[in-house]
């Protein structure tokens, strides 16, 4: 591709029932190209930005990009990129096909620090595995690629997060505590109810769910906001219902999560 210099595998061709991973590549944008024009693909595409800043544009909207931004795009979605700093973007790109293709707009979210570190470690391991292998994909590399893909799809809520196994007593108590976390529940209230320090509670929650307490609430907040907007609720009312009193902040947050402003999401569902 003329806009990139590939630092890793270009062709993967990993086939499993219901999944075909076409390409897995680590790309650095070429310095002379500040933008990538609108284009589309016949397959799903994941882009994880590891460095650089800019705007990922879609038909009818855009998302701000920074290190840790994850974009998952369905087939046929027109998109482009505009760089916003002198630092050259480095991104991980995965092209894949699913037998059951989710419908809807692009998913845009931010990986937390531990998720980003996990992906970076997996990429470093992959580079070591492929070193001196003449571009031929090793089976160990294929396993790592699938692990990365699942990590990113779960982060974007395109795959169900699998709770980590815990002791029955603690898991049951944690499950009861998490059941009280609604879209508008103040986190301080949950911390106080648990009897733990906030950092310790976050570690327990992450061991149980793979998420921090704030991410659990954000996940439920987004699901509820989508539900209310799809029912025709006004943006300001939906923002208030999920505990976000600043409508402008809610609109920016919603756009980061979905790639579309809440007003367009509502029209897309109802229209």
C-alpha beads as a LAMMPS data file, in Angstrom:
LAMMPS data file: protein, C-alpha beads

271 atoms
270 bonds

1 atom types
1 bond types

-500.0 500.0 xlo xhi
-500.0 500.0 ylo yhi
-500.0 500.0 zlo zhi

Masses

1 110.0

Atoms # bond

1 1 1 0.000 0.000 0.000
2 1 1 1.506 3.305 -1.075
3 1 1 0.662 5.185 2.145
4 1 1 2.384 2.755 4.515
5 1 1 5.603 0.948 5.271
6 1 1 4.755 -2.505 6.601
7 1 1 6.741 -3.644 9.634
8 1 1 5.121 -7.058 9.993
9 1 1 3.103 -9.719 8.147
10 1 1 0.959 -8.597 5.251
11 1 1 -0.876 -11.819 4.456
12 1 1 -2.187 -14.113 7.194
13 1 1 -4.811 -16.387 5.534
14 1 1 -5.928 -18.014 8.797
15 1 1 -9.162 -19.987 8.374
16 1 1 -11.473 -21.190 11.120
17 1 1 -15.194 -22.042 11.044
18 1 1 -16.962 -18.700 10.604
19 1 1 -13.726 -16.662 10.503
20 1 1 -11.129 -15.898 7.842
21 1 1 -8.236 -13.611 8.846
22 1 1 -6.987 -12.145 5.570
23 1 1 -4.229 -9.783 6.684
24 1 1 -2.412 -8.811 9.853
25 1 1 0.044 -5.957 9.472
26 1 1 1.879 -3.386 11.520
27 1 1 2.026 -0.212 9.428
28 1 1 3.858 3.068 9.814
29 1 1 2.410 5.890 7.734
30 1 1 4.849 7.436 5.281
31 1 1 5.912 10.973 6.352
32 1 1 4.970 12.515 3.002
33 1 1 1.332 11.467 3.339
34 1 1 -0.656 13.559 5.851
35 1 1 -3.968 12.021 4.811
36 1 1 -5.517 8.901 3.326
37 1 1 -8.417 9.482 0.982
38 1 1 -11.848 7.865 1.351
39 1 1 -11.902 4.186 0.474
40 1 1 -13.799 1.044 1.468
41 1 1 -13.236 -2.710 1.740
42 1 1 -15.241 -5.873 1.165
43 1 1 -14.124 -7.213 4.534
44 1 1 -14.115 -6.178 8.190
45 1 1 -11.153 -4.092 9.261
46 1 1 -9.649 -3.347 12.662
47 1 1 -7.236 -0.443 13.114
48 1 1 -5.469 0.060 16.435
49 1 1 -3.437 3.270 16.621
50 1 1 -0.262 2.787 18.658
51 1 1 1.127 6.277 18.028
52 1 1 0.139 9.484 16.247
53 1 1 -2.972 11.624 16.330
54 1 1 -5.604 12.609 13.799
55 1 1 -9.170 12.100 12.647
56 1 1 -10.687 8.897 11.346
57 1 1 -13.554 9.970 9.119
58 1 1 -16.581 7.904 8.142
59 1 1 -19.590 8.640 6.002
60 1 1 -21.473 11.179 8.112
61 1 1 -19.077 11.454 11.047
62 1 1 -15.567 11.239 12.438
63 1 1 -13.638 10.078 15.498
64 1 1 -10.559 11.623 17.089
65 1 1 -7.586 9.290 17.021
66 1 1 -4.788 9.076 19.577
67 1 1 -2.547 6.288 20.908
68 1 1 -4.822 3.466 22.094
69 1 1 -7.749 4.345 19.813
70 1 1 -9.370 1.233 18.363
71 1 1 -11.603 1.357 15.272
72 1 1 -13.592 -1.645 14.017
73 1 1 -15.270 -1.161 10.642
74 1 1 -17.834 -3.373 8.899
75 1 1 -17.534 -4.156 5.169
76 1 1 -18.471 -1.412 2.724
77 1 1 -18.017 1.523 5.115
78 1 1 -16.249 4.437 3.438
79 1 1 -13.481 5.877 5.629
80 1 1 -10.402 8.105 5.496
81 1 1 -7.706 9.469 7.826
82 1 1 -6.266 12.951 8.414
83 1 1 -3.091 13.320 10.482
84 1 1 -3.183 16.007 13.195
85 1 1 0.426 16.096 14.440
86 1 1 3.990 15.780 13.186
87 1 1 4.352 12.344 14.771
88 1 1 3.960 9.626 12.157
89 1 1 1.132 7.224 13.055
90 1 1 1.924 3.598 13.761
91 1 1 -1.071 1.287 13.565
92 1 1 -2.007 -2.352 13.689
93 1 1 -4.377 -3.387 10.894
94 1 1 -6.334 -6.633 10.732
95 1 1 -8.563 -7.556 7.789
96 1 1 -10.995 -10.423 8.348
97 1 1 -14.289 -11.922 7.229
98 1 1 -17.046 -13.310 9.447
99 1 1 -19.725 -15.725 8.300
100 1 1 -22.221 -13.790 10.461
101 1 1 -21.451 -10.124 9.884
102 1 1 -22.593 -7.666 12.574
103 1 1 -24.556 -4.740 11.136
104 1 1 -24.210 -1.148 12.209
105 1 1 -21.702 1.692 12.202
106 1 1 -18.033 1.544 13.045
107 1 1 -17.142 0.891 16.670
108 1 1 -14.649 3.341 18.171
109 1 1 -13.225 2.971 21.661
110 1 1 -10.032 3.447 23.642
111 1 1 -7.977 0.601 25.037
112 1 1 -6.955 0.996 28.642
113 1 1 -3.295 0.891 29.624
114 1 1 -3.212 -2.824 30.462
115 1 1 -4.973 -3.790 27.212
116 1 1 -2.561 -1.655 25.176
117 1 1 0.425 -3.164 26.977
118 1 1 -0.940 -6.676 26.371
119 1 1 -1.248 -6.042 22.623
120 1 1 2.241 -4.499 22.454
121 1 1 3.712 -7.564 24.197
122 1 1 1.870 -9.875 21.796
123 1 1 3.209 -7.916 18.819
124 1 1 6.762 -8.087 20.170
125 1 1 6.361 -11.856 20.607
126 1 1 5.007 -12.137 17.073
127 1 1 7.968 -10.223 15.637
128 1 1 10.358 -12.586 17.434
129 1 1 8.475 -15.631 16.116
130 1 1 8.556 -14.391 12.535
131 1 1 12.159 -13.175 12.601
132 1 1 14.189 -14.954 9.927
133 1 1 11.220 -17.020 8.793
134 1 1 11.160 -15.657 5.256
135 1 1 7.641 -14.255 5.573
136 1 1 6.083 -17.717 6.046
137 1 1 3.489 -17.663 8.820
138 1 1 4.324 -20.071 11.650
139 1 1 1.493 -21.875 13.427
140 1 1 2.597 -20.311 16.736
141 1 1 2.239 -16.899 15.080
142 1 1 -1.286 -17.769 13.929
143 1 1 -2.244 -18.500 17.556
144 1 1 -0.903 -15.102 18.683
145 1 1 -2.753 -13.325 15.856
146 1 1 -6.036 -14.917 16.948
147 1 1 -5.383 -13.878 20.566
148 1 1 -4.834 -10.262 19.479
149 1 1 -7.969 -10.309 17.318
150 1 1 -10.117 -11.619 20.195
151 1 1 -8.655 -9.050 22.608
152 1 1 -9.559 -6.204 20.258
153 1 1 -13.022 -7.511 19.349
154 1 1 -13.874 -7.857 23.039
155 1 1 -12.584 -4.348 23.750
156 1 1 -14.911 -3.049 21.009
157 1 1 -17.845 -5.133 22.339
158 1 1 -17.971 -7.168 19.122
159 1 1 -17.385 -10.291 21.207
160 1 1 -18.743 -11.170 24.617
161 1 1 -16.213 -10.713 27.398
162 1 1 -15.611 -13.974 29.195
163 1 1 -15.503 -13.542 32.986
164 1 1 -12.401 -14.959 34.575
165 1 1 -12.915 -17.904 36.933
166 1 1 -12.970 -16.988 40.607
167 1 1 -13.722 -18.674 43.895
168 1 1 -17.461 -19.269 44.236
169 1 1 -17.945 -17.204 47.384
170 1 1 -16.067 -14.152 46.164
171 1 1 -17.523 -14.434 42.675
172 1 1 -21.049 -14.535 44.056
173 1 1 -20.447 -11.517 46.296
174 1 1 -18.800 -9.591 43.461
175 1 1 -21.631 -10.520 41.129
176 1 1 -24.160 -9.111 43.585
177 1 1 -22.128 -5.919 43.948
178 1 1 -21.792 -5.460 40.185
179 1 1 -25.514 -6.032 39.713
180 1 1 -26.051 -2.738 41.572
181 1 1 -23.947 -0.790 39.050
182 1 1 -26.303 1.037 36.706
183 1 1 -25.560 3.579 33.953
184 1 1 -25.956 6.503 36.369
185 1 1 -24.635 4.900 39.571
186 1 1 -21.898 7.029 41.227
187 1 1 -18.744 4.927 41.491
188 1 1 -17.991 6.340 44.946
189 1 1 -21.256 4.843 46.130
190 1 1 -20.241 1.394 44.860
191 1 1 -16.814 1.701 46.492
192 1 1 -18.393 2.668 49.816
193 1 1 -20.872 -0.215 49.593
194 1 1 -18.069 -2.722 48.933
195 1 1 -16.024 -1.784 51.991
196 1 1 -12.783 -1.849 49.950
197 1 1 -10.366 0.870 48.903
198 1 1 -11.066 1.968 45.329
199 1 1 -7.821 0.593 43.845
200 1 1 -8.277 -2.773 45.535
201 1 1 -11.895 -2.977 44.385
202 1 1 -10.820 -2.229 40.815
203 1 1 -8.341 -5.110 40.962
204 1 1 -11.063 -7.478 42.237
205 1 1 -13.537 -6.334 39.591
206 1 1 -10.946 -6.718 36.837
207 1 1 -10.084 -10.226 38.034
208 1 1 -13.798 -11.070 37.868
209 1 1 -14.775 -9.388 34.586
210 1 1 -11.645 -8.266 32.738
211 1 1 -12.834 -4.656 33.211
212 1 1 -12.332 -1.907 35.759
213 1 1 -15.342 -0.665 37.709
214 1 1 -15.479 2.449 35.542
215 1 1 -15.407 0.345 32.372
216 1 1 -18.261 -1.829 33.663
217 1 1 -20.378 1.272 34.199
218 1 1 -19.326 2.770 30.838
219 1 1 -20.351 -0.423 29.048
220 1 1 -23.797 -0.341 30.687
221 1 1 -24.050 3.408 30.163
222 1 1 -23.448 3.064 26.430
223 1 1 -25.933 0.195 26.064
224 1 1 -28.609 2.203 27.906
225 1 1 -27.891 5.367 25.916
226 1 1 -28.266 3.470 22.632
227 1 1 -31.533 1.947 23.875
228 1 1 -33.001 5.314 24.903
229 1 1 -31.934 7.075 21.697
230 1 1 -33.392 4.266 19.594
231 1 1 -36.710 4.812 21.409
232 1 1 -36.713 8.446 20.263
233 1 1 -35.565 10.119 23.480
234 1 1 -33.952 13.543 23.090
235 1 1 -30.159 13.633 23.390
236 1 1 -30.210 15.845 26.509
237 1 1 -32.700 13.548 28.242
238 1 1 -30.729 10.425 27.316
239 1 1 -27.537 12.030 28.640
240 1 1 -29.213 12.859 31.944
241 1 1 -30.729 9.370 32.205
242 1 1 -27.285 7.754 32.070
243 1 1 -25.796 10.155 34.600
244 1 1 -24.064 12.617 32.244
245 1 1 -25.476 16.080 32.870
246 1 1 -23.207 17.852 30.373
247 1 1 -24.837 17.239 26.993
248 1 1 -21.760 18.366 25.040
249 1 1 -19.518 15.979 26.958
250 1 1 -22.047 13.177 26.438
251 1 1 -22.100 13.845 22.683
252 1 1 -18.278 13.732 22.487
253 1 1 -18.151 10.567 24.599
254 1 1 -20.859 8.844 22.537
255 1 1 -19.081 9.722 19.285
256 1 1 -15.807 8.252 20.614
257 1 1 -17.572 4.994 21.469
258 1 1 -19.648 4.562 18.302
259 1 1 -18.114 6.779 15.608
260 1 1 -21.385 8.713 15.307
261 1 1 -23.009 11.577 17.252
262 1 1 -26.037 10.592 19.342
263 1 1 -28.399 12.616 17.137
264 1 1 -27.360 10.649 14.064
265 1 1 -27.601 7.352 15.956
266 1 1 -31.205 8.158 16.843
267 1 1 -32.084 9.073 13.241
268 1 1 -30.308 5.975 11.902
269 1 1 -32.307 3.666 14.174
270 1 1 -35.659 5.381 13.684
271 1 1 -35.277 6.107 9.989

Bonds

1 1 1 2
2 1 2 3
3 1 3 4
4 1 4 5
5 1 5 6
6 1 6 7
7 1 7 8
8 1 8 9
9 1 9 10
10 1 10 11
11 1 11 12
12 1 12 13
13 1 13 14
14 1 14 15
15 1 15 16
16 1 16 17
17 1 17 18
18 1 18 19
19 1 19 20
20 1 20 21
21 1 21 22
22 1 22 23
23 1 23 24
24 1 24 25
25 1 25 26
26 1 26 27
27 1 27 28
28 1 28 29
29 1 29 30
30 1 30 31
31 1 31 32
32 1 32 33
33 1 33 34
34 1 34 35
35 1 35 36
36 1 36 37
37 1 37 38
38 1 38 39
39 1 39 40
40 1 40 41
41 1 41 42
42 1 42 43
43 1 43 44
44 1 44 45
45 1 45 46
46 1 46 47
47 1 47 48
48 1 48 49
49 1 49 50
50 1 50 51
51 1 51 52
52 1 52 53
53 1 53 54
54 1 54 55
55 1 55 56
56 1 56 57
57 1 57 58
58 1 58 59
59 1 59 60
60 1 60 61
61 1 61 62
62 1 62 63
63 1 63 64
64 1 64 65
65 1 65 66
66 1 66 67
67 1 67 68
68 1 68 69
69 1 69 70
70 1 70 71
71 1 71 72
72 1 72 73
73 1 73 74
74 1 74 75
75 1 75 76
76 1 76 77
77 1 77 78
78 1 78 79
79 1 79 80
80 1 80 81
81 1 81 82
82 1 82 83
83 1 83 84
84 1 84 85
85 1 85 86
86 1 86 87
87 1 87 88
88 1 88 89
89 1 89 90
90 1 90 91
91 1 91 92
92 1 92 93
93 1 93 94
94 1 94 95
95 1 95 96
96 1 96 97
97 1 97 98
98 1 98 99
99 1 99 100
100 1 100 101
101 1 101 102
102 1 102 103
103 1 103 104
104 1 104 105
105 1 105 106
106 1 106 107
107 1 107 108
108 1 108 109
109 1 109 110
110 1 110 111
111 1 111 112
112 1 112 113
113 1 113 114
114 1 114 115
115 1 115 116
116 1 116 117
117 1 117 118
118 1 118 119
119 1 119 120
120 1 120 121
121 1 121 122
122 1 122 123
123 1 123 124
124 1 124 125
125 1 125 126
126 1 126 127
127 1 127 128
128 1 128 129
129 1 129 130
130 1 130 131
131 1 131 132
132 1 132 133
133 1 133 134
134 1 134 135
135 1 135 136
136 1 136 137
137 1 137 138
138 1 138 139
139 1 139 140
140 1 140 141
141 1 141 142
142 1 142 143
143 1 143 144
144 1 144 145
145 1 145 146
146 1 146 147
147 1 147 148
148 1 148 149
149 1 149 150
150 1 150 151
151 1 151 152
152 1 152 153
153 1 153 154
154 1 154 155
155 1 155 156
156 1 156 157
157 1 157 158
158 1 158 159
159 1 159 160
160 1 160 161
161 1 161 162
162 1 162 163
163 1 163 164
164 1 164 165
165 1 165 166
166 1 166 167
167 1 167 168
168 1 168 169
169 1 169 170
170 1 170 171
171 1 171 172
172 1 172 173
173 1 173 174
174 1 174 175
175 1 175 176
176 1 176 177
177 1 177 178
178 1 178 179
179 1 179 180
180 1 180 181
181 1 181 182
182 1 182 183
183 1 183 184
184 1 184 185
185 1 185 186
186 1 186 187
187 1 187 188
188 1 188 189
189 1 189 190
190 1 190 191
191 1 191 192
192 1 192 193
193 1 193 194
194 1 194 195
195 1 195 196
196 1 196 197
197 1 197 198
198 1 198 199
199 1 199 200
200 1 200 201
201 1 201 202
202 1 202 203
203 1 203 204
204 1 204 205
205 1 205 206
206 1 206 207
207 1 207 208
208 1 208 209
209 1 209 210
210 1 210 211
211 1 211 212
212 1 212 213
213 1 213 214
214 1 214 215
215 1 215 216
216 1 216 217
217 1 217 218
218 1 218 219
219 1 219 220
220 1 220 221
221 1 221 222
222 1 222 223
223 1 223 224
224 1 224 225
225 1 225 226
226 1 226 227
227 1 227 228
228 1 228 229
229 1 229 230
230 1 230 231
231 1 231 232
232 1 232 233
233 1 233 234
234 1 234 235
235 1 235 236
236 1 236 237
237 1 237 238
238 1 238 239
239 1 239 240
240 1 240 241
241 1 241 242
242 1 242 243
243 1 243 244
244 1 244 245
245 1 245 246
246 1 246 247
247 1 247 248
248 1 248 249
249 1 249 250
250 1 250 251
251 1 251 252
252 1 252 253
253 1 253 254
254 1 254 255
255 1 255 256
256 1 256 257
257 1 257 258
258 1 258 259
259 1 259 260
260 1 260 261
261 1 261 262
262 1 262 263
263 1 263 264
264 1 264 265
265 1 265 266
266 1 266 267
267 1 267 268
268 1 268 269
269 1 269 270
270 1 270 271
